[in-house]
Amino acid sequence: MKDRGSALVSVILVLLVLTIVGVGIAYFTSMEDRLSGNTRITKAGFYAADAGLRRAEFVLSGLSDLTGTCAPVTLTNLLQTGSTPTLAVPGGGYTAIPLDLTGLSTALCLTPLGIAQQKFYNVPVPVDAGTPVVDRATYSLYVRNNVDDPKGTATVDDDGIINVVSVGTVTLTAGTTLTRILEEQLLLTTGGAFGSSQKNLNAGGTGTAQKKGGH
């Protein structure tokens, strides 16, 4: 009887240990899946914000190509649109406003450049046709004057430098959202032309381009 009782206790202990191990494996597997999902969503938010910055670079550089009946758009024009909603960027500085071209009378000139006369707010990130989309990604573009502008204000540019803020948003199927904010300072000539390309100047793609010539 003692041998049978000892065997029963041993079997129960083994089953208990196996149960604990199984529960632990299931828990850590679940945690790993959650961490992987969070990493994926965080990257998606970053890429959405980065896509917005690249679009802002294209738009601002294109505004300087306006000729003929369309006068070049100055940075002060962009800062004085009064577009809403405003954005208080973490870290301080002037309040940012949406990059808004809807009030500019340049539609016929913008179209040939591939620039839509739009307000860049909650713009869907383009995906290849036929690609299944699980999480919806958008970006919103904001502009604000740099605080180091010696004679400028929140709505008046004096040094040709403007800050572009891109907010990438990922909306999950459950309805929750995640946002990432990226800010890039661009040194532009009058009308929005690049002082120089940022290619091969800044590996992170978020910095001030080098200035060529004067104003």
N, C-alpha and C positions, 0 to 999 in steps of 0.2 A: 504493500500500500504506500509505503514511503517513497519507493522508486517511482510509482505512478504519479504521486503528488508532486515530486520534484520535476518530472518530465512535463507535467501540465504547467507548472510555474515557468519552466524554461521556455515552453512554446509561447506562453502569454507574453513573456519579456521580449522574445524575438519579434513577435507580432507588433508589440508596442514600439520597439525600435524602428522597425520597417515603416510603421505608420508615421512616426515622427519624421523619418527621412523623406518619405513620400510627400508629406505636407510641406516640408522645407523646400524640396525641389519645385513643387507647384508654386509656392510663394515667390521664390527667386525668379522662376521663369516668367511669372506675371509681372514682377517688377522690371525685368529686363525688357519685356514687351512695351511696358509703359514708357520706360526711358527712351527706347528706340523711337516710339511714336512722338514723344516730346521733342527729340532731336530732329526728326523729320519735319515737324510742324515749325520749329524754330528756324530751320534752314529755309523752309518755304517762305516764311515771313521776311527773312533777310533777302532772298532772291527777288521777292516782289518789290521790296523797297529799292533794291539795286536796279531793277528794271525801270523803276520810276526815275531814278537819277540819270540813267542813260537817255531816257526820253527827254528829260529836261535839258540835257546838254544839246541834243539835236534841235529842240525847239528854239532855245535861246540863240544858238549859232545861226539858225535859219532866219531869225528875225532881222539880222543885219543885212540879209540879201534883198530886202525890199527896196525896189527902185521905182522910178517913174512917178506915178500918181500916189504911190504908197510910201510915205516917209518912214525911215527906220524907227523901230520902237525902242525907246530909251528905257533904262532900268527904272527911272523915276515914273514913267508911264505905268510900268508893271506894279510898282509899289503903291500907286495911287488909285488902283481900281476899286478899292473898298470892298473887295470880295469877302464873303463869309462862307463857312464859319472860320474864325481865327484859331490859331494854335499857339499855346504857350509852350515853347520848346524847353524840355528839361535842360537845366544848366544856365538859364537866364538869357538875356539879350532881348532884342525887340520881338514883339509878337509877330508871328508869321501869318500871312494871308494866302489863300489858294492862288495858284498860278492860273489866271483867268484871261483868256483872249477874246471872250464873247463881246466885250465892249469896244474892241478895236475895229475901226472901219478899214480893215485890210483883208477881208475874206477872199476877194478875187485874186489877191497877190499871194496869200498863204497857200491856197489850194495847189498851185503848181509845185510848191516846195514840199508837198506831202505833210503839211501842218494843218490840223483841223482847228477851226476857230471855236474852241471849246474851253470849258472850265475843267481843269485836270483834277477832278475829285471823284474818288471811288471808280477809277478806270480799271476795267478787268484786264488782268495780265493775259496777253494772247497766248493761245496754245495751238499746236498743229491740228488741222482738221482731222476728225476721226479719233482723236486721243480722248480716252475716257477721263473725266475729271471727278475726283472724289471731294477734294476741299477747294472751295472757291477763293482765289487770290486776287486782290485788287491793290492799287496804289493811289495815293493822293499826293499831289505836289503843292508845296508852299514856297513862298519867297519872303525874304526879309532882308533889310539892309544890315551890313556888318556894323558892330558897335564901335569899331575903330575908325570909321569914316570921320575925318577931322571936321568937315563942315556939313556933313549930311545929318539927316534925321530919320525917323522911322519911315517917312514917305518921300524923302528926297535923297537921291544918290549923288555923291560928289567925287567919288574915287574910282568908279567903274567896277566895284566889287559887290557881288550879291551872294547871299547865302540861299541855297536851294535845300529844302527839307522834303524828304520823301518818306511817307508813312506807308509801309507795307502791311496789309491786313489779310489774314487767312481765316476764313469762316468754315468751321467744321460742320459735318453733317448733323451733329447734335445741336447746332445753333450757337455754340460758344465761339469766341473770336480770340485771335492772338495778333498783336501788332509789333512791328519793329520799326524804329525810327533811324534813318540815316541822314546826315547833313553834309553837304559839300559846298565849299566856298569857291566861287568862280571869279576869276579876274577877266573882265570883258572890256572890249572897247565900246565906244558909243554905238548904241543900237543893239548890243548883245553879241558882237563878234568875239570869238575867242582870242585872247592875247596870244595863246599858243595851245597846241593840243596837249592833253594830259597823258597821251600814250607814252609809255616807257618813262614817265616822270614820277609816277606814284603807283607803287604796286597795289595799294589798297583802293585806288580810284577815288579817294575822298580827300582832296586837298586843294590848295590853290595853285592854279596853273601859273607858269612863269610869264611875266609881262614882257612884251616886245614893243619897244618904242614908247612914246609918251602920249598924253591926252592933249 
